[in-house]
Amino acid sequence: MNPEQYQAPQGYQHWDGDNFEDLIGPFFFRMAGDIAETVFRVQTKNCNGQNIVHGGALMTFADYTLCIAATQGGKEPVVTVTCNNEFIGAANEGDLVRGRGEVIRRGGSLIFTRVVLTVNEATVLTASAVVKRLRKP
């Protein structure tokens, strides 16, 4: 595997604790105000039998982006309650997938979010989710 795929792009950071996500990614993020901007490079391990990115990899990346948006960069523990995904296009090995996630409404314990994933400015997936804040023990 190419070592550059494991380096954060300029201006992005890796969220420590991404145990599962790192098996698929790694994923990187930055906050642009209230918007979560995320990226990941599609690798061979992300592709299905047609040599395009597997939908499960895109859904995992969308969920990551939604949670980063909900927590404004991972500032509090959350879990996903629901996540709805719509597949619009495809991504191929080597593509840089970008996410743009935002909070639609923040309640007491529930946060409503949405994301658009793109490759070269073409939409590949849209998603919305409800994320629940976890109480600290």
N, CA and C atoms as a LAMMPS dump frame, in Angstrom:
ITEM: TIMESTEP
0
ITEM: NUMBER OF ATOMS
411
ITEM: BOX BOUNDS ff ff ff
-5.0000000000000000e+02 5.0000000000000000e+02
-5.0000000000000000e+02 5.0000000000000000e+02
-5.0000000000000000e+02 5.0000000000000000e+02
ITEM: ATOMS id mol type element x y z
1 1 1 N 0.829 -1.192 0
2 1 2 C 0 0 0
3 1 3 C 0.866 1.246 0
4 2 1 N 0.348 2.27 -0.587
5 2 2 C 1.069 3.518 -0.737
6 2 3 C 1.082 4.299 0.584
7 3 1 N 2.271 4.614 1.139
8 3 2 C 2.337 5.326 2.419
9 3 3 C 1.639 6.686 2.42
10 4 1 N 1.556 7.362 1.264
11 4 2 C 0.884 8.658 1.227
12 4 3 C -0.592 8.542 1.584
13 5 1 N -1.176 7.371 1.382
14 5 2 C -2.587 7.181 1.701
15 5 3 C -2.83 7.242 3.203
16 6 1 N -1.796 7.14 3.992
17 6 2 C -1.938 7.135 5.44
18 6 3 C -1.518 8.453 6.062
19 7 1 N -1.238 9.444 5.271
20 7 2 C -0.849 10.76 5.749
21 7 3 C -2.046 11.701 5.602
22 8 1 N -2.26 12.51 6.621
23 8 2 C -3.352 13.484 6.559
24 8 3 C -3.059 14.509 5.47
25 9 1 N -4.02 14.77 4.591
26 9 2 C -3.829 15.835 3.604
27 9 3 C -3.643 17.18 4.317
28 10 1 N -3.023 18.125 3.647
29 10 2 C -2.773 19.45 4.204
30 10 3 C -4.048 20.027 4.816
31 11 1 N -3.975 20.417 6.077
32 11 2 C -5.098 21.056 6.755
33 11 3 C -6.088 20.101 7.39
34 12 1 N -5.923 18.793 7.186
35 12 2 C -6.829 17.799 7.756
36 12 3 C -6.14 17.086 8.917
37 13 1 N -6.937 16.458 9.754
38 13 2 C -6.384 15.68 10.864
39 13 3 C -7.077 14.331 10.962
40 14 1 N -6.425 13.436 11.656
41 14 2 C -6.964 12.109 11.916
42 14 3 C -7.555 12.125 13.309
43 15 1 N -8.742 11.539 13.461
44 15 2 C -9.369 11.457 14.779
45 15 3 C -8.895 10.176 15.44
46 16 1 N -8.118 10.308 16.51
47 16 2 C -7.627 9.129 17.224
48 16 3 C -8.812 8.375 17.811
49 17 1 N -8.779 7.073 17.707
50 17 2 C -9.883 6.247 18.163
51 17 3 C -10.654 5.647 17.015
52 18 1 N -10.197 5.867 15.805
53 18 2 C -10.866 5.349 14.606
54 18 3 C -10.523 3.882 14.368
55 19 1 N -10.645 3.03 15.353
56 19 2 C -10.23 1.637 15.184
57 19 3 C -10.905 0.972 13.99
58 20 1 N -12.232 0.993 13.926
59 20 2 C -12.932 0.358 12.815
60 20 3 C -12.719 1.127 11.521
61 21 1 N -12.841 2.452 11.598
62 21 2 C -12.71 3.268 10.392
63 21 3 C -11.331 3.119 9.756
64 22 1 N -10.297 2.912 10.585
65 22 2 C -8.946 2.758 10.038
66 22 3 C -8.784 1.47 9.246
67 23 1 N -9.622 0.469 9.505
68 23 2 C -9.588 -0.751 8.688
69 23 3 C -10.044 -0.454 7.264
70 24 1 N -10.923 0.516 7.109
71 24 2 C -11.46 0.887 5.805
72 24 3 C -10.678 2.057 5.216
73 25 1 N -10.358 3.045 6.032
74 25 2 C -9.703 4.273 5.603
75 25 3 C -8.201 4.127 5.519
76 26 1 N -7.515 5.066 6.068
77 26 2 C -7.946 6 7.107
78 26 3 C -8.764 7.158 6.558
79 27 1 N -9.56 7.748 7.454
80 27 2 C -10.361 8.919 7.148
81 27 3 C -9.73 10.127 7.831
82 28 1 N -9.922 11.302 7.225
83 28 2 C -9.387 12.541 7.779
84 28 3 C -10.47 13.615 7.756
85 29 1 N -10.358 14.592 8.659
86 29 2 C -11.37 15.65 8.728
87 29 3 C -10.747 16.992 9.077
88 30 1 N -11.54 18.022 8.81
89 30 2 C -11.278 19.367 9.308
90 30 3 C -12.637 20.028 9.468
91 31 1 N -12.699 20.996 10.351
92 31 2 C -13.929 21.748 10.547
93 31 3 C -13.783 23.09 9.837
94 32 1 N -14.764 23.434 9.033
95 32 2 C -14.83 24.731 8.36
96 32 3 C -16.05 25.436 8.949
97 33 1 N -15.85 26.065 10.104
98 33 2 C -16.984 26.609 10.844
99 33 3 C -17.781 25.448 11.404
100 34 1 N -19.065 25.393 11.071
101 34 2 C -19.924 24.295 11.535
102 34 3 C -19.975 23.125 10.559
103 35 1 N -19.258 23.214 9.453
104 35 2 C -19.269 22.169 8.429
105 35 3 C -18.085 21.234 8.633
106 36 1 N -18.369 19.93 8.638
107 36 2 C -17.303 18.92 8.696
108 36 3 C -16.903 18.582 7.266
109 37 1 N -15.63 18.767 6.955
110 37 2 C -15.088 18.386 5.653
111 37 3 C -14.193 17.173 5.88
112 38 1 N -14.478 16.089 5.158
113 38 2 C -13.752 14.837 5.352
114 38 3 C -13.23 14.323 4.024
115 39 1 N -12.185 13.489 4.078
116 39 2 C -11.622 12.89 2.869
117 39 3 C -11.127 11.482 3.157
118 40 1 N -11.182 10.644 2.125
119 40 2 C -10.47 9.368 2.144
120 40 3 C -10.152 8.934 0.722
121 41 1 N -9.013 8.26 0.576
122 41 2 C -8.548 7.789 -0.724
123 41 3 C -8.997 6.342 -0.898
124 42 1 N -9.702 6.042 -1.995
125 42 2 C -10.182 4.681 -2.266
126 42 3 C -8.991 3.785 -2.581
127 43 1 N -8.905 2.677 -1.866
128 43 2 C -7.847 1.689 -2.059
129 43 3 C -8.453 0.388 -2.589
130 44 1 N -7.619 -0.52 -3.006
131 44 2 C -8.079 -1.816 -3.501
132 44 3 C -8.988 -2.492 -2.49
133 45 1 N -8.644 -2.403 -1.207
134 45 2 C -9.43 -3.069 -0.156
135 45 3 C -10.842 -2.504 -0.038
136 46 1 N -11.115 -1.327 -0.606
137 46 2 C -12.432 -0.701 -0.555
138 46 3 C -13.323 -1.104 -1.724
139 47 1 N -12.768 -1.834 -2.704
140 47 2 C -13.486 -2.096 -3.96
141 47 3 C -14.187 -3.443 -3.956
142 48 1 N -15.274 -3.513 -4.727
143 48 2 C -16.03 -4.758 -4.887
144 48 3 C -15.557 -5.493 -6.146
145 49 1 N -16.294 -6.516 -6.555
146 49 2 C -15.928 -7.327 -7.707
147 49 3 C -15.936 -6.577 -9.029
148 50 1 N -16.613 -5.44 -9.087
149 50 2 C -16.625 -4.624 -10.308
150 50 3 C -15.524 -3.563 -10.266
151 51 1 N -14.662 -3.632 -9.251
152 51 2 C -13.542 -2.711 -9.073
153 51 3 C -13.985 -1.265 -8.853
154 52 1 N -15.176 -1.107 -8.228
155 52 2 C -15.622 0.208 -7.77
156 52 3 C -15.791 0.125 -6.252
157 53 1 N -15.785 1.273 -5.606
158 53 2 C -15.85 1.275 -4.143
159 53 3 C -17.13 0.582 -3.674
160 54 1 N -16.988 -0.25 -2.665
161 54 2 C -18.115 -0.986 -2.093
162 54 3 C -19.031 -0.018 -1.361
163 55 1 N -20.327 -0.22 -1.481
164 55 2 C -21.291 0.656 -0.813
165 55 3 C -21.09 0.715 0.687
166 56 1 N -20.674 -0.39 1.297
167 56 2 C -20.438 -0.4 2.733
168 56 3 C -19.316 0.53 3.146
169 57 1 N -18.291 0.66 2.297
170 57 2 C -17.199 1.59 2.588
171 57 3 C -17.706 3.029 2.518
172 58 1 N -18.538 3.332 1.519
173 58 2 C -19.1 4.676 1.415
174 58 3 C -20.029 4.987 2.588
175 59 1 N -20.847 4.007 3.004
176 59 2 C -21.753 4.234 4.127
177 59 3 C -20.97 4.452 5.419
178 60 1 N -19.882 3.709 5.604
179 60 2 C -19.056 3.907 6.792
180 60 3 C -18.445 5.302 6.787
181 61 1 N -17.95 5.739 5.635
182 61 2 C -17.372 7.085 5.526
183 61 3 C -18.437 8.151 5.751
184 62 1 N -19.645 7.939 5.235
185 62 2 C -20.74 8.891 5.457
186 62 3 C -21.061 8.974 6.952
187 63 1 N -21.143 7.835 7.625
188 63 2 C -21.442 7.808 9.06
189 63 3 C -20.356 8.541 9.848
190 64 1 N -19.104 8.308 9.484
191 64 2 C -17.98 9.018 10.104
192 64 3 C -18.164 10.525 9.962
193 65 1 N -18.481 10.973 8.749
194 65 2 C -18.643 12.403 8.485
195 65 3 C -19.818 12.973 9.273
196 66 1 N -20.919 12.247 9.316
197 66 2 C -22.095 12.695 10.058
198 66 3 C -21.781 12.858 11.542
199 67 1 N -21.026 11.926 12.104
200 67 2 C -20.674 12.003 13.53
201 67 3 C -19.662 13.107 13.806
202 68 1 N -18.711 13.303 12.891
203 68 2 C -17.761 14.41 13.048
204 68 3 C -18.523 15.74 13.016
205 69 1 N -19.495 15.87 12.116
206 69 2 C -20.306 17.097 12.047
207 69 3 C -21.104 17.279 13.334
208 70 1 N -21.735 16.204 13.81
209 70 2 C -22.576 16.284 15.006
210 70 3 C -21.787 16.696 16.235
211 71 1 N -20.544 16.273 16.308
212 71 2 C -19.721 16.533 17.494
213 71 3 C -18.729 17.666 17.289
214 72 1 N -18.844 18.357 16.174
215 72 2 C -17.948 19.464 15.837
216 72 3 C -16.483 19.052 15.967
217 73 1 N -16.174 17.907 15.376
218 73 2 C -14.788 17.439 15.346
219 73 3 C -14.457 16.404 16.4
220 74 1 N -15.434 15.661 16.868
221 74 2 C -15.167 14.587 17.821
222 74 3 C -15.071 15.042 19.266
223 75 1 N -15.771 16.116 19.612
224 75 2 C -15.662 16.692 20.95
225 75 3 C -16.495 15.991 22.012
226 76 1 N -17.406 15.089 21.617
227 76 2 C -18.216 14.366 22.594
228 76 3 C -18.574 12.993 22.04
229 77 1 N -18.835 12.017 22.921
230 77 2 C -19.186 10.68 22.446
231 77 3 C -20.627 10.63 21.929
232 78 1 N -20.807 9.973 20.778
233 78 2 C -22.128 9.823 20.17
234 78 3 C -22.257 8.432 19.553
235 79 1 N -23.5 8.044 19.285
236 79 2 C -23.797 6.834 18.513
237 79 3 C -24.836 7.199 17.466
238 80 1 N -24.82 6.479 16.362
239 80 2 C -25.79 6.694 15.294
240 80 3 C -27.067 5.926 15.612
241 81 1 N -28.199 6.61 15.577
242 81 2 C -29.496 5.986 15.824
243 81 3 C -30.083 5.489 14.509
244 82 1 N -30.102 6.351 13.495
245 82 2 C -30.55 5.976 12.155
246 82 3 C -29.621 6.615 11.138
247 83 1 N -29.503 5.966 9.988
248 83 2 C -28.697 6.528 8.905
249 83 3 C -29.309 6.065 7.583
250 84 1 N -29.745 7.024 6.785
251 84 2 C -30.348 6.743 5.486
252 84 3 C -29.389 7.176 4.394
253 85 1 N -29.142 6.275 3.442
254 85 2 C -28.162 6.53 2.385
255 85 3 C -28.805 6.38 1.008
256 86 1 N -28.406 7.257 0.101
257 86 2 C -28.824 7.167 -1.292
258 86 3 C -27.571 7.151 -2.159
259 87 1 N -27.412 6.091 -2.932
260 87 2 C -26.253 5.97 -3.817
261 87 3 C -26.572 6.675 -5.136
262 88 1 N -25.7 7.599 -5.524
263 88 2 C -25.938 8.427 -6.703
264 88 3 C -24.963 8.076 -7.823
265 89 1 N -23.701 7.818 -7.467
266 89 2 C -22.67 7.549 -8.464
267 89 3 C -21.636 6.586 -7.906
268 90 1 N -20.548 6.409 -8.646
269 90 2 C -19.513 5.454 -8.269
270 90 3 C -18.188 6.159 -8.018
271 91 1 N -17.345 5.478 -7.246
272 91 2 C -15.966 5.916 -7.035
273 91 3 C -15.065 4.743 -7.361
274 92 1 N -13.881 5.041 -7.856
275 92 2 C -12.942 4.004 -8.282
276 92 3 C -11.67 4.046 -7.448
277 93 1 N -10.904 2.969 -7.531
278 93 2 C -9.633 2.921 -6.829
279 93 3 C -8.792 4.14 -7.192
280 94 1 N -8.215 4.762 -6.175
281 94 2 C -7.391 5.947 -6.365
282 94 3 C -8.145 7.257 -6.22
283 95 1 N -9.481 7.221 -6.322
284 95 2 C -10.272 8.45 -6.188
285 95 3 C -10.18 9.002 -4.773
286 96 1 N -10.229 10.31 -4.66
287 96 2 C -10.329 10.98 -3.372
288 96 3 C -11.803 11.303 -3.149
289 97 1 N -12.4 10.662 -2.152
290 97 2 C -13.801 10.897 -1.812
291 97 3 C -13.839 12.002 -0.764
292 98 1 N -14.662 12.995 -1.015
293 98 2 C -14.804 14.127 -0.089
294 98 3 C -16.199 14.107 0.52
295 99 1 N -16.272 14.41 1.801
296 99 2 C -17.545 14.529 2.49
297 99 3 C -17.747 15.939 2.998
298 100 1 N -18.983 16.362 3.004
299 100 2 C -19.344 17.668 3.553
300 100 3 C -20.578 17.438 4.419
301 101 1 N -20.372 17.445 5.739
302 101 2 C -21.447 17.142 6.676
303 101 3 C -21.86 18.361 7.476
304 102 1 N -23.154 18.414 7.801
305 102 2 C -23.662 19.538 8.571
306 102 3 C -24.77 19.103 9.514
307 103 1 N -24.952 19.888 10.554
308 103 2 C -26.038 19.676 11.501
309 103 3 C -27.254 20.433 11.008
310 104 1 N -28.384 19.737 10.963
311 104 2 C -29.647 20.35 10.569
312 104 3 C -30.374 20.893 11.802
313 105 1 N -30.349 20.102 12.863
314 105 2 C -31.003 20.508 14.121
315 105 3 C -30.302 19.801 15.266
316 106 1 N -30.059 20.549 16.323
317 106 2 C -29.439 19.998 17.524
318 106 3 C -30.461 20.078 18.655
319 107 1 N -30.871 18.91 19.163
320 107 2 C -31.797 18.862 20.291
321 107 3 C -31.041 18.574 21.578
322 108 1 N -31.773 18.198 22.614
323 108 2 C -31.149 17.905 23.899
324 108 3 C -30.201 16.723 23.835
325 109 1 N -30.674 15.606 23.302
326 109 2 C -29.815 14.425 23.191
327 109 3 C -29.684 13.928 21.757
328 110 1 N -30.52 14.406 20.85
329 110 2 C -30.478 13.973 19.453
330 110 3 C -29.992 15.09 18.545
331 111 1 N -29.188 14.711 17.566
332 111 2 C -28.641 15.655 16.6
333 111 3 C -28.989 15.143 15.202
334 112 1 N -29.612 15.971 14.397
335 112 2 C -30.02 15.604 13.037
336 112 3 C -28.975 16.16 12.069
337 113 1 N -28.448 15.289 11.213
338 113 2 C -27.332 15.654 10.345
339 113 3 C -27.575 15.195 8.908
340 114 1 N -26.775 15.765 7.987
341 114 2 C -26.811 15.295 6.597
342 114 3 C -25.418 15.469 5.992
343 115 1 N -25.165 14.694 4.924
344 115 2 C -23.855 14.719 4.273
345 115 3 C -24.025 14.475 2.778
346 116 1 N -23.098 15.032 2.011
347 116 2 C -22.961 14.732 0.593
348 116 3 C -21.522 14.277 0.384
349 117 1 N -21.346 13.11 -0.255
350 117 2 C -20.025 12.612 -0.624
351 117 3 C -19.828 12.839 -2.112
352 118 1 N -18.647 13.334 -2.484
353 118 2 C -18.36 13.624 -3.884
354 118 3 C -16.997 13.076 -4.29
355 119 1 N -16.849 12.876 -5.601
356 119 2 C -15.565 12.598 -6.239
357 119 3 C -15.47 13.556 -7.411
358 120 1 N -14.426 14.375 -7.428
359 120 2 C -14.266 15.379 -8.486
360 120 3 C -15.537 16.204 -8.668
361 121 1 N -16.137 16.605 -7.572
362 121 2 C -17.34 17.439 -7.52
363 121 3 C -18.616 16.744 -7.995
364 122 1 N -18.542 15.461 -8.362
365 122 2 C -19.735 14.7 -8.731
366 122 3 C -20.23 13.944 -7.497
367 123 1 N -21.515 14.052 -7.21
368 123 2 C -22.083 13.392 -6.032
369 123 3 C -22.09 11.882 -6.225
370 124 1 N -21.614 11.156 -5.202
371 124 2 C -21.654 9.688 -5.23
372 124 3 C -22.608 9.131 -4.187
373 125 1 N -22.879 9.892 -3.116
374 125 2 C -23.784 9.42 -2.073
375 125 3 C -24.296 10.613 -1.28
376 126 1 N -25.562 10.544 -0.899
377 126 2 C -26.11 11.493 0.071
378 126 3 C -26.641 10.684 1.234
379 127 1 N -26.625 11.268 2.421
380 127 2 C -27.113 10.553 3.605
381 127 3 C -27.611 11.552 4.631
382 128 1 N -28.514 11.059 5.468
383 128 2 C -28.96 11.823 6.625
384 128 3 C -28.992 10.871 7.807
385 129 1 N -28.818 11.427 8.989
386 129 2 C -28.763 10.569 10.176
387 129 3 C -29.285 11.308 11.396
388 130 1 N -29.693 10.51 12.372
389 130 2 C -29.96 10.994 13.718
390 130 3 C -28.868 10.405 14.589
391 131 1 N -28.183 11.272 15.311
392 131 2 C -27.062 10.877 16.159
393 131 3 C -27.431 11.214 17.598
394 132 1 N -27.149 10.289 18.517
395 132 2 C -27.488 10.491 19.924
396 132 3 C -26.254 10.764 20.748
397 133 1 N -26.312 11.811 21.556
398 133 2 C -25.25 12.108 22.499
399 133 3 C -25.262 11.054 23.602
400 134 1 N -24.089 10.603 23.985
401 134 2 C -23.987 9.664 25.093
402 134 3 C -23.694 10.429 26.379
403 135 1 N -24.358 10.022 27.417
404 135 2 C -24.092 10.643 28.715
405 135 3 C -22.803 10.091 29.276
406 136 1 N -22.044 10.958 29.892
407 136 2 C -20.816 10.513 30.527
408 136 3 C -21.144 9.772 31.806
409 137 1 N -20.477 8.63 32.032
410 137 2 C -20.783 7.845 33.25
411 137 3 C -20.407 8.564 34.532
